Amino acid sequence: MSMRTSTRLIDGVAIVDCSGRITLGEGSVILRDTVRDLLAKGQKRILLNLGDVTYIDSSGIGELVSAFTTVRNQGGELKLLNLTKKVHDLLQITKLYTVFDVKDDEAAAVKAFN
């Protein structure tokens, strides 16, 4: 199953609902293009909802870091929402859990953007 995204706006925050696999190739390209499109439209507050992501490989992790860096360099904020246990564990192992602002509750995550 490849990755799919859909984007919705709540209180000025772009919530990107991701589902499927974020892997080398199509999955990471979709994520990259989605984030770049949002930035191009001036949307600098981005929340990636990873609740339906079934698998993420090292390339996918790299793409998350790249998206985070790109958004921050343009004066924006990127947060992660609803990590699955697999993705959570992967971020812990790679010590990236401390890099990302990770939330479990969508309403609280939207409010966390200042």
DSSP file (Angstrom, degrees, kcal/mol; ACC not computed):
  #  RESIDUE AA STRUCTURE BP1 BP2  ACC     N-H-->O    O-->H-N    N-H-->O    O-->H-N    TCO  KAPPA ALPHA  PHI   PSI    X-CA   Y-CA   Z-CA
    1    1 A M              0   0    0      0, 0.0    20,-0.5     0, 0.0     2,-0.1   0.000 360.0 360.0 360.0 127.0    0.0    0.0    0.0
    2    2 A S        -     0   0    0     18,-0.1     2,-0.2     1,-0.1    20,-0.1  -0.290 360.0 -85.7 -84.2 176.0    1.4    3.3   -1.0
    3    3 A M        -     0   0    0     18,-0.3     2,-0.3    17,-0.2    17,-0.2  -0.579  39.2-171.4 -87.3 144.5    1.1    6.5    1.0
    4    4 A R  E     -A   19   0A   0     15,-2.8    15,-2.4    -2,-0.2     2,-0.3  -0.969   1.3-167.6-129.3 148.7   -1.9    8.9    0.7
    5    5 A T  E     -A   18   0A   0     -2,-0.3     2,-0.3    13,-0.2    13,-0.2  -0.978   8.0-175.3-132.7 149.9   -2.4   12.3    2.2
    6    6 A S  E     -A   17   0A   0     11,-1.5    11,-3.1    -2,-0.3     2,-0.4  -0.989  15.8-148.3-138.6 144.6   -5.3   14.7    2.7
    7    7 A T  E     +A   16   0A   0     -2,-0.3     2,-0.3     9,-0.2     9,-0.2  -0.913  16.7 174.2-118.7 138.1   -5.0   18.2    4.1
    8    8 A R  E     -A   15   0A   0      7,-2.2     7,-3.6    -2,-0.4     2,-0.5  -0.971  24.2-129.5-137.3 154.2   -7.5   20.1    6.1
    9    9 A L  E     +A   14   0A   0     -2,-0.3     2,-0.4     5,-0.2     5,-0.2  -0.895  23.8 173.8-108.4 130.9   -7.3   23.5    7.8
   10   10 A I  E >  S-A   13   0A   0      3,-2.3     3,-2.2    -2,-0.5    -2,-0.0  -0.972  75.1 -22.4-134.5 120.6   -8.3   24.1   11.5
   11   11 A D  T 3  S-     0   0    0     -2,-0.4     3,-0.1     1,-0.3    -1,-0.0   0.854 127.0 -50.4  49.1  42.0   -7.7   27.5   13.1
   12   12 A G  T 3  S+     0   0    0      1,-0.2     2,-0.5    31,-0.0    33,-0.3   0.522 113.5 118.8  79.4   4.4   -5.0   28.3   10.6
   13   13 A V  E <   -A   10   0A   0     -3,-2.2    -3,-2.3    31,-0.1     2,-0.7  -0.907  60.5-137.6-106.3 128.4   -3.1   25.1   11.1
   14   14 A A  E     -Ab   9  46A   0     31,-2.9    33,-3.1    -2,-0.5     2,-0.7  -0.747  17.8-160.9 -83.9 117.5   -2.8   22.7    8.1
   15   15 A I  E     -Ab   8  47A   0     -7,-3.6    -7,-2.2    -2,-0.7     2,-0.7  -0.894   0.7-161.1-102.8 118.7   -3.4   19.2    9.3
   16   16 A V  E     -Ab   7  48A   0     31,-2.9    33,-2.8    -2,-0.7     2,-0.7  -0.873   5.2-154.3-102.6 109.7   -2.0   16.6    6.9
   17   17 A D  E     -Ab   6  49A   0    -11,-3.1   -11,-1.5    -2,-0.7     2,-0.4  -0.753  16.3-166.8 -84.8 113.8   -3.6   13.2    7.5
   18   18 A C  E     +A    5   0A   0     31,-2.6    34,-1.0    -2,-0.7     2,-0.3  -0.821  10.0 175.8-103.8 139.7   -1.1   10.6    6.3
   19   19 A S  E     +Ab   4  52A   0    -15,-2.4   -15,-2.8    -2,-0.4     2,-0.4  -0.996  43.7  21.2-141.7 149.4   -1.9    6.9    5.7
   20   20 A G  E    S- b   0  53A   0     32,-2.3    34,-2.4    -2,-0.3    35,-1.1  -0.801 100.0 -22.2 104.1-143.1    0.0    4.0    4.4
   21   21 A R  E     - b   0  55A   0    -20,-0.5     2,-0.9    -2,-0.4   -18,-0.3  -0.922  39.6-153.9-117.0 131.3    3.8    3.6    4.2
   22   22 A I  E     + b   0  56A   0     33,-2.6    35,-2.0    -2,-0.4    38,-0.4  -0.853  46.6 141.3-101.5  98.3    6.4    6.4    4.2
   23   23 A T      > -     0   0    0     -2,-0.9     5,-2.0    33,-0.2     6,-0.3  -0.781  58.8 -59.8-133.6 172.5    9.2    4.6    2.4
   24   24 A L  T   5S+     0   0    0     -2,-0.2     2,-0.5     3,-0.2     3,-0.3  -0.285 109.9   9.8 -52.8 133.0   12.0    5.3   -0.2
   25   25 A G  T  >5S+     0   0    0      1,-0.2     4,-2.0     2,-0.1     3,-0.3  -0.831 129.8  15.0 100.6-130.9   10.4    6.4   -3.4
   26   26 A E  H  >5S+     0   0    0     -2,-0.5     4,-2.6     1,-0.2     5,-0.2   0.857 122.7  53.6 -56.0 -45.9    6.7    7.3   -3.7
   27   27 A G  H  >5S+     0   0    0     -3,-0.3     4,-1.8     1,-0.2    -1,-0.2   0.917 113.3  41.0 -59.6 -46.9    5.9    7.7    0.0
   28   28 A S  H  ><S+     0   0    0     -5,-2.0     4,-2.4    -3,-0.3    -1,-0.2   0.831 113.8  54.2 -72.8 -30.1    8.7   10.1    0.9
   29   29 A V  H  X S+     0   0    0     -4,-2.0     4,-2.9    -6,-0.3     5,-0.2   0.909 107.4  50.7 -67.7 -42.0    8.1   12.1   -2.4
   30   30 A I  H  X S+     0   0    0     -4,-2.6     4,-2.4     2,-0.2    -2,-0.2   0.927 112.1  47.4 -60.8 -45.2    4.4   12.5   -1.5
   31   31 A L  H  X S+     0   0    0     -4,-1.8     4,-2.3    -5,-0.2     5,-0.2   0.940 113.5  47.7 -61.2 -48.2    5.3   13.8    1.9
   32   32 A R  H  X S+     0   0    0     -4,-2.4     4,-2.6     1,-0.2    -2,-0.2   0.931 113.6  47.0 -59.2 -48.2    7.9   16.2    0.6
   33   33 A D  H  X S+     0   0    0     -4,-2.9     4,-2.6     1,-0.2    -1,-0.2   0.884 110.7  52.7 -63.8 -39.0    5.6   17.5   -2.2
   34   34 A T  H  X S+     0   0    0     -4,-2.4     4,-2.1    -5,-0.2    -1,-0.2   0.941 112.3  44.2 -61.9 -48.1    2.7   18.0    0.3
   35   35 A V  H  X S+     0   0    0     -4,-2.3     4,-2.3     1,-0.2    -2,-0.2   0.916 114.3  49.5 -64.5 -43.4    4.9   20.0    2.7
   36   36 A R  H  X S+     0   0    0     -4,-2.6     4,-2.5    -5,-0.2    -1,-0.2   0.897 109.4  52.2 -63.6 -40.0    6.4   22.1   -0.1
   37   37 A D  H  X S+     0   0    0     -4,-2.6     4,-1.5     2,-0.2    -1,-0.2   0.917 109.8  49.1 -61.5 -43.4    3.0   22.8   -1.6
   38   38 A L  H  <>S+     0   0    0     -4,-2.1     5,-2.8     1,-0.2     3,-0.2   0.926 112.4  47.3 -62.5 -44.4    1.7   24.1    1.8
   39   39 A L  H ><5S+     0   0    0     -4,-2.3     3,-1.8     1,-0.2    -1,-0.2   0.893 108.3  55.5 -63.6 -39.6    4.8   26.3    2.3
   40   40 A A  H 3<5S+     0   0    0     -4,-2.5    -1,-0.2     1,-0.3    -2,-0.2   0.817 106.0  52.2 -62.6 -30.0    4.4   27.7   -1.3
   41   41 A K  T 3<5S-     0   0    0     -4,-1.5    -1,-0.3    -3,-0.2    -2,-0.2   0.370 125.1-105.0 -86.8   4.8    0.8   28.7   -0.3
   42   42 A G  T < 5S+     0   0    0     -3,-1.8     2,-0.9     1,-0.3    -3,-0.2   0.585  73.8 143.4  85.3   9.5    2.1   30.5    2.7
   43   43 A Q      < +     0   0    0     -5,-2.8    -1,-0.3    -6,-0.2    -2,-0.1  -0.755  13.7 163.9 -87.6 108.9    1.0   27.8    5.2
   44   44 A K        +     0   0    0     -2,-0.9    33,-2.9     1,-0.1     2,-0.7   0.437  53.4  76.9-108.9  -1.2    3.7   27.7    7.9
   45   45 A R  E     + c   0  77A   0    -33,-0.3   -31,-2.9    31,-0.2     2,-0.4  -0.910  63.2 173.4-112.9 106.7    1.9   25.9   10.7
   46   46 A I  E     -bc  14  78A   0     31,-2.7    33,-2.3    -2,-0.7     2,-0.5  -0.940  19.3-169.9-123.8 131.0    1.8   22.2    9.7
   47   47 A L  E     -bc  15  79A   0    -33,-3.1   -31,-2.9    -2,-0.4     2,-0.8  -0.973  12.8-152.5-120.0 116.5    0.6   19.2   11.8
   48   48 A L  E     -bc  16  80A   0     31,-2.9    33,-2.8    -2,-0.5     2,-0.9  -0.805   5.6-155.5 -92.4 113.3    1.4   15.8   10.4
   49   49 A N  E     +bc  17  81A   0    -33,-2.8   -31,-2.6    -2,-0.8     3,-0.4  -0.790  18.1 173.6 -89.3 107.2   -1.2   13.3   11.6
   50   50 A L  E >   +     0   0A   0     31,-2.7     3,-1.7    -2,-0.9    34,-0.4   0.131  40.0 116.6-101.9  19.4    0.7    9.9   11.4
   51   51 A G  E 3  S+     0   0A   0      1,-0.3    -1,-0.2    30,-0.2   -32,-0.1   0.770  81.6  40.2 -60.3 -28.8   -2.1    7.8   13.0
   52   52 A D  E 3  S+b   19   0A   0    -34,-1.0   -32,-2.3    -3,-0.4     2,-0.7   0.185  82.7 119.3-108.2  16.6   -2.7    5.7    9.9
   53   53 A V  E <   -b   20   0A   0     -3,-1.7    34,-0.2   -34,-0.3   -32,-0.2  -0.742  39.7-175.2 -83.2 118.4    0.9    5.3    8.9
   54   54 A T  E     +     0   0A   0    -34,-2.4     2,-0.3    -2,-0.7   -33,-0.2   0.739  64.2   9.4 -87.3 -24.4    1.6    1.6    9.0
   55   55 A Y  E     -b   21   0A   0    -35,-1.1   -33,-2.6    31,-0.0     2,-0.4  -0.990  54.3-173.4-157.8 143.7    5.3    1.6    8.2
   56   56 A I  E     -b   22   0A   0     -2,-0.3   -33,-0.2   -35,-0.2     2,-0.1  -0.984  11.5-162.8-141.7 131.0    8.2    4.1    7.9
   57   57 A D     >  -     0   0    0    -35,-2.0     4,-2.4    -2,-0.4     3,-0.2  -0.401  43.8 -85.6-103.5-175.8   11.7    3.3    6.8
   58   58 A S  H  > S+     0   0    0      1,-0.3     4,-2.5     2,-0.2     5,-0.1   0.849 129.8  53.5 -61.0 -34.3   15.0    5.2    7.2
   59   59 A S  H  > S+     0   0    0      2,-0.2     4,-2.0     1,-0.2    -1,-0.3   0.890 108.5  50.0 -66.3 -38.8   14.2    7.2    4.0
   60   60 A G  H  > S+     0   0    0    -38,-0.4     4,-2.0    -3,-0.2    -2,-0.2   0.897 110.1  49.7 -65.0 -41.3   10.8    8.1    5.5
   61   61 A I  H  X S+     0   0    0     -4,-2.4     4,-2.3     1,-0.2    -2,-0.2   0.924 110.1  51.5 -61.6 -44.6   12.5    9.2    8.8
   62   62 A G  H  X S+     0   0    0     -4,-2.5     4,-2.6     1,-0.2    -2,-0.2   0.877 108.1  52.0 -58.6 -38.7   14.9   11.3    6.7
   63   63 A E  H  X S+     0   0    0     -4,-2.0     4,-2.7     2,-0.2    -1,-0.2   0.873 107.2  51.9 -68.3 -37.1   12.0   12.9    4.9
   64   64 A L  H  X S+     0   0    0     -4,-2.0     4,-2.5     2,-0.2    -2,-0.2   0.931 112.3  46.0 -62.0 -45.2   10.3   13.8    8.2
   65   65 A V  H  X S+     0   0    0     -4,-2.3     4,-2.6     2,-0.2    -2,-0.2   0.915 113.2  49.8 -63.6 -43.0   13.6   15.5    9.4
   66   66 A S  H  X S+     0   0    0     -4,-2.6     4,-2.8     2,-0.2    -2,-0.2   0.912 111.5  48.2 -61.8 -43.9   13.9   17.2    6.0
   67   67 A A  H  X S+     0   0    0     -4,-2.7     4,-2.6     2,-0.2     5,-0.2   0.919 111.6  50.6 -62.1 -44.3   10.3   18.5    6.2
   68   68 A F  H  X S+     0   0    0     -4,-2.5     4,-2.4     1,-0.2    -2,-0.2   0.925 113.5  44.9 -58.4 -47.3   10.9   19.7    9.7
   69   69 A T  H  X S+     0   0    0     -4,-2.6     4,-2.7     2,-0.2    -2,-0.2   0.910 112.8  50.5 -65.4 -44.4   14.1   21.6    8.7
   70   70 A T  H  X S+     0   0    0     -4,-2.8     4,-0.9     2,-0.2    -2,-0.2   0.924 112.9  45.9 -60.6 -46.2   12.5   23.1    5.6
   71   71 A V  H ><>S+     0   0    0     -4,-2.6     5,-2.8     1,-0.2     3,-0.7   0.931 114.2  47.9 -64.0 -46.2    9.5   24.4    7.5
   72   72 A R  H ><5S+     0   0    0     -4,-2.4     3,-2.0     1,-0.2    -2,-0.2   0.897 107.0  56.4 -62.8 -40.8   11.6   25.8   10.3
   73   73 A N  H 3<5S+     0   0    0     -4,-2.7    -1,-0.2     1,-0.3    -2,-0.2   0.740 106.3  51.9 -63.8 -22.2   14.0   27.5    7.9
   74   74 A Q  T <<5S-     0   0    0     -4,-0.9    -1,-0.3    -3,-0.7    -2,-0.2   0.191 127.1-100.2 -99.2  16.0   11.0   29.3    6.4
   75   75 A G  T < 5S+     0   0    0     -3,-2.0    -3,-0.2     1,-0.2    -2,-0.1   0.686  85.1 119.2  79.6  18.3    9.9   30.5    9.8
   76   76 A G      < -     0   0    0     -5,-2.8     2,-0.4    -6,-0.2    -1,-0.2  -0.402  57.0-122.7-107.3-175.0    7.2   27.9   10.3
   77   77 A E  E     -c   45   0A   0    -33,-2.9   -31,-2.7    -2,-0.1     2,-0.4  -0.989  15.1-167.7-131.3 139.8    6.5   25.1   12.7
   78   78 A L  E     +c   46   0A   0     -2,-0.4    23,-0.6   -33,-0.2     2,-0.3  -0.995  11.4 178.2-128.3 127.8    5.9   21.4   12.1
   79   79 A K  E     -cd  47 101A   0    -33,-2.3   -31,-2.9    -2,-0.4     2,-0.4  -0.870  21.9-129.4-124.5 159.0    4.5   19.0   14.7
   80   80 A L  E     -cd  48 102A   0     21,-2.4    23,-2.9    -2,-0.3     2,-0.4  -0.861  21.7-165.1-110.3 145.5    3.7   15.3   14.7
   81   81 A L  E     +cd  49 103A   0    -33,-2.8   -31,-2.7    -2,-0.4    23,-0.2  -0.967  57.6   2.4-131.6 144.1    0.4   13.9   15.8
   82   82 A N  S    S-     0   0    0     21,-1.7    -1,-0.2    -2,-0.4     2,-0.2   0.900  70.2-163.4  54.6  55.0   -0.9   10.4   16.7
   83   83 A L        -     0   0    0     20,-0.4    -1,-0.2    -3,-0.1   -32,-0.1  -0.470  15.2-128.4 -68.4 137.7    2.3    8.4   16.3
   84   84 A T     >  -     0   0    0    -34,-0.4     4,-2.9   -31,-0.2     5,-0.2  -0.399  29.8-103.7 -74.6 164.9    1.7    4.6   16.1
   85   85 A K  H  > S+     0   0    0      1,-0.2     4,-2.9     2,-0.2     5,-0.2   0.910 121.7  52.1 -58.5 -42.7    3.7    2.5   18.5
   86   86 A K  H  > S+     0   0    0      2,-0.2     4,-2.2     1,-0.2    -1,-0.2   0.934 113.4  42.2 -59.0 -48.1    6.1    1.5   15.6
   87   87 A V  H  > S+     0   0    0    -34,-0.2     4,-2.3     2,-0.2    -1,-0.2   0.904 114.3  52.2 -68.2 -41.1    6.8    5.0   14.6
   88   88 A H  H  X S+     0   0    0     -4,-2.9     4,-1.9     1,-0.2    -2,-0.2   0.939 111.3  46.8 -58.3 -48.5    7.1    6.2   18.2
   89   89 A D  H  X S+     0   0    0     -4,-2.9     4,-2.7     1,-0.2    -1,-0.2   0.889 110.4  53.1 -61.9 -40.3    9.6    3.5   19.0
   90   90 A L  H  X S+     0   0    0     -4,-2.2     4,-2.1    -5,-0.2     6,-0.2   0.901 109.3  48.2 -62.8 -41.8   11.6    4.3   15.8
   91   91 A L  H  <>S+     0   0    0     -4,-2.3     6,-1.8     2,-0.2     5,-1.7   0.848 112.0  50.7 -67.7 -33.1   11.8    8.0   16.8
   92   92 A Q  H ><5S+     0   0    0     -4,-1.9     3,-1.2    -5,-0.2    -2,-0.2   0.943 110.6  48.0 -66.7 -47.6   12.9    6.9   20.3
   93   93 A I  H 3<5S+     0   0    0     -4,-2.7    -2,-0.2     1,-0.3    -1,-0.2   0.885 114.3  45.8 -60.7 -41.1   15.7    4.6   18.9
   94   94 A T  T 3<5S-     0   0    0     -4,-2.1    -1,-0.3    -5,-0.2    -2,-0.2   0.412 109.4-124.2 -85.1   3.2   17.0    7.3   16.5
   95   95 A K  T < 5S+     0   0    0     -3,-1.2     3,-0.3    -4,-0.2    -3,-0.2   0.692  80.7 118.2  62.2  20.2   16.9    9.9   19.3
   96   96 A L    >>< +     0   0    0     -5,-1.7     4,-1.8    -6,-0.2     3,-1.0   0.566  47.0  86.3 -90.7  -9.9   14.6   12.1   17.0
   97   97 A Y  T 34 S+     0   0    0     -6,-1.8     5,-0.2     1,-0.3    -1,-0.2   0.850  90.0  50.4 -58.2 -33.4   11.7   12.0   19.5
   98   98 A T  T 34 S+     0   0    0     -3,-0.3    -1,-0.3    -7,-0.3    -2,-0.2   0.688 105.6  57.3 -78.8 -18.2   13.3   15.0   21.3
   99   99 A V  T <4 S+     0   0    0     -3,-1.0     2,-0.2    -4,-0.2    -2,-0.2   0.907 101.1  61.8 -76.9 -44.0   13.7   16.9   18.0
  100  100 A F  S  < S-     0   0    0     -4,-1.8     2,-0.9     1,-0.0   -21,-0.1  -0.542  82.2-126.6 -86.9 147.9   10.0   16.8   17.0
  101  101 A D  E     -d   79   0A   0    -23,-0.6   -21,-2.4    -2,-0.2     2,-0.5  -0.855  37.6-165.6 -88.6 108.8    7.1   18.3   19.0
  102  102 A V  E     -d   80   0A   0     -2,-0.9     2,-0.3    -5,-0.2   -21,-0.2  -0.854   9.1-175.8-107.2 130.1    4.9   15.2   19.3
  103  103 A K  E     -d   81   0A   0    -23,-2.9   -21,-1.7    -2,-0.5   -20,-0.4  -0.885  22.7-165.1-123.0 153.6    1.2   15.4   20.3
  104  104 A D  S    S+     0   0    0     -2,-0.3     2,-0.5   -23,-0.2    -1,-0.1   0.561  77.9  61.6-107.9 -14.8   -1.4   12.8   21.0
  105  105 A D     >  -     0   0    0      1,-0.1     4,-2.4     2,-0.0     5,-0.2  -0.959  66.8-152.3-121.8 123.8   -4.5   15.1   21.0
  106  106 A E  H  > S+     0   0    0     -2,-0.5     4,-2.6     1,-0.2     5,-0.2   0.908  96.1  49.4 -62.5 -44.9   -5.5   17.0   17.8
  107  107 A A  H  > S+     0   0    0      1,-0.2     4,-2.0     2,-0.2    -1,-0.2   0.918 114.4  45.8 -62.3 -42.9   -7.2   19.9   19.6
  108  108 A A  H  > S+     0   0    0      2,-0.2     4,-1.5     1,-0.2    -1,-0.2   0.881 111.4  53.4 -65.9 -37.6   -4.3   20.4   22.0
  109  109 A A  H  X S+     0   0    0     -4,-2.4     4,-0.5     2,-0.2    -2,-0.2   0.911 108.4  48.8 -64.6 -42.8   -1.8   20.1   19.1
  110  110 A V  H >< S+     0   0    0     -4,-2.6     3,-1.1     1,-0.2    -1,-0.2   0.919 112.0  49.2 -63.2 -42.8   -3.7   22.9   17.1
  111  111 A K  H 3< S+     0   0    0     -4,-2.0    -1,-0.2     1,-0.2    -2,-0.2   0.785  98.6  69.6 -65.9 -26.7   -3.7   25.1   20.3
  112  112 A A  H 3< S+     0   0    0     -4,-1.5     2,-0.6    -5,-0.1    -1,-0.2   0.677  77.5  90.3 -69.3 -17.1    0.1   24.4   20.7
  113  113 A F    <<        0   0    0     -3,-1.1   -68,-0.0    -4,-0.5  -100,-0.0  -0.703 360.0 360.0 -77.5 123.1    0.9   26.5   17.6
  114  114 A N              0   0    0     -2,-0.6    -1,-0.1     0, 0.0    -2,-0.1   0.501 360.0 360.0 -90.7 360.0    1.4   30.0   18.9
